[in-house]
Amino acid sequence: MNLGLDGKVALITGSSRGIGQHTALTLAKEGCDVAISGRTQATLESAAKTLRETGRKVSATQVDLLEAGGVERFVTEAVSALGRLDVVVANVGGTFGGNFLDTPASDWVKTFEVNLVQAVRVIQAAVPHLSKSDAPSVVIVASISGSRPGPRAQYGVAKAGEIQLASALSRELAPQRIRVNTVSPGSILWEGGSWHKRASTMPDVIDDFVAREFPWGRMGTLDEIANVITFVASPRASWVNGANVVVDGAQGQPTIKLP
């Protein structure tokens, strides 16, 4: 299926590794020029090299998106380098603190900043450019933790906020024909990711979690998430707006309680 992305420009936050990197690569293979960001220069350069091997143009910005002006600089440099903006994928995320009684309010604030507030900032910075596109689209990478109860409530609540944000903006930005959706992955296993690290340190706990909560007997893969994000972002999904697309293989509980 031709997704209609050839010649488009996509900006992906948190894109030097993991879901963000794979999404950038999938978008590039579909014909997008891509703008990526990362905090570590070596990791960013490695990701950019892989992306350039697709033959597409790549803009790579080393930046901490939580710093004042960081998101805005990323968007400005991307548009300057690539000339336009059609797709935004807000992928930066993470959590601070642990279980509820062990987590101070300051870690709740930081968790909201890295998830929900980061998405708000990148969309606000991108809208003036997206409004000039003939097929503008925003995808916020949320999580099944945003719609199912689980440990580390600060993360789930922040992700629930992202889902609500997309729902609200899908209507508010509709006059500019900007579609806004969320894709909510379940647990994804990839080398260097959090579940890979947990599987190395507590294999019995993770094996039990997979056997109990995953009907296919495995976690998801990066490609399985990136493929869905790319489709939702594409003009082929032109009537998908305000949706929360769950990609989890029918996973049950979203996570485990840590010691």
Number of C-alpha atoms within 10 A of each C-alpha: 4 10 16 16 24 15 13 23 27 30 30 28 26 23 28 27 18 20 26 26 26 21 27 31 27 21 31 27 17 21 22 26 29 28 28 26 32 24 15 12 15 12 15 22 17 12 23 25 12 13 26 16 12 17 13 18 18 26 20 23 22 18 19 16 23 15 8 9 12 17 23 17 14 27 25 14 15 24 18 12 14 17 11 17 28 26 29 27 29 27 24 23 21 14 19 18 19 18 15 13 8 9 15 12 12 11 15 20 14 17 23 24 20 20 24 25 18 21 27 17 18 23 23 13 16 23 20 12 18 22 18 15 19 13 21 26 28 32 27 30 26 32 28 26 25 22 18 14 14 17 17 23 19 25 27 23 20 27 28 19 19 29 27 19 19 26 19 14 18 22 16 14 15 13 10 16 20 25 30 31 30 29 25 25 27 25 24 21 18 16 10 10 13 13 17 15 14 14 14 11 11 10 13 12 13 18 13 10 18 18 12 13 18 19 13 12 14 17 18 20 17 17 16 17 23 23 15 19 29 24 18 26 31 25 19 16 15 16 10 17 23 21 19 24 20 18 19 21 18 12 22 16 18 21 20 12 9 10 5
